[in-house]
Amino acid sequence: MGHSLLHQILVSNLVVPVAVAETAGIRSLTGCGVRLADDTWLRADLAVCRGEQCDGERWCVQGPPLLAVEVASPASRARDLGAKKDAYQRFGVPHYWVVDPGGDEPTVRVHELLDGVYAERVRIGPGGRHEVTAPLPIELAHEAIFDESSRWAGHWRGNSMEHTGPDLPSCEEPILVDAFGHRWPTGAEKVELEDGCPIFYGEWDERDVAIAERTYPGRVVRLDQPAGRPGTITILPGPEPAA
């Protein structure tokens, strides 16, 4: 059903300074799809790209952006700091930032691609600030990004997030907001495609796996974390038929 209000606030706190720092031929976009290959389509919370990559007639950014920014959520944090970071690295995205309300304290991690591998240039914690020169000249100040949302970030870290919602109603009944916002696939906060495998971010359990299995018959539906915890469902190719 989309990201939390905290997530949207943190993205908003980055949008204006990034837009102000735009130079000729450079554009910033929020929540945009990024087509990195025919089988890989990721959604960046904020991307900075060359103007020709984001022609208004296209439905997604074509090729690696100059910068990808992810605001970590309970469902996305493991991938944002792991597999998704690896994917951006593999496809040559020069700059990658992670705004992370989780962990011991809220931080901003600034990565730069050096010889094909991300190096963490700086990790900005409370009271910190850092001048970035590429791909845009901008000062990243911790208090400007997190501001009043820091107290929400503490709740984010301490919340068990075990709110997996009601069952879907019978086919004769209307679907109400709580079921719509929790059950797969409409309860997903983000959907991506990596190496030909759809990935759905959210808080899922066995009910959602069962729905996905009916939608993708013959494929393997993998719950990537314990049931009821934030994370992902990944749809994998089915096993090859026995000879």
HELIX and SHEET records of a PDB file:
HELIX    1   1 LEU A    5  VAL A   20  1                                  16    
HELIX    2   2 GLY A   51  CYS A   54  5                                   4    
HELIX    3   3 ARG A   77  ASP A   80  1                                   4    
HELIX    4   4 ALA A   83  ARG A   90  1                                   8    
HELIX    5   5 HIS A  142  PHE A  146  1                                   5    
HELIX    6   6 ASP A  147  SER A  149  5                                   3    
HELIX    7   7 SER A  150  GLY A  158  1                                   9    
HELIX    8   8 VAL A  177  HIS A  182  1                                   6    
HELIX    9   9 GLU A  206  THR A  215  1                                  10    
SHEET    1   A 7 VAL A  61  GLN A  62  0                                        
SHEET    2   A 7 ILE A  26  ALA A  37  1                                        
SHEET    3   A 7 THR A  40  ARG A  50 -1                                        
SHEET    4   A 7 LEU A  67  VAL A  71 -1                                        
SHEET    5   A 7 HIS A  95  ASP A 100  1                                        
SHEET    6   A 7 THR A 107  LEU A 114 -1                                        
SHEET    7   A 7 VAL A 117  ILE A 124 -1                                        
SHEET    1   B 2 ARG A 129  VAL A 132  0                                        
SHEET    2   B 2 ILE A 138  ALA A 141 -1                                        
SHEET    1   C 4 LYS A 190  GLU A 194  0                                        
SHEET    2   C 4 CYS A 197  GLU A 203 -1                                        
SHEET    3   C 4 PRO A 230  LEU A 236 -1                                        
SHEET    4   C 4 VAL A 220  LEU A 223 -1                                        
END                                                                             
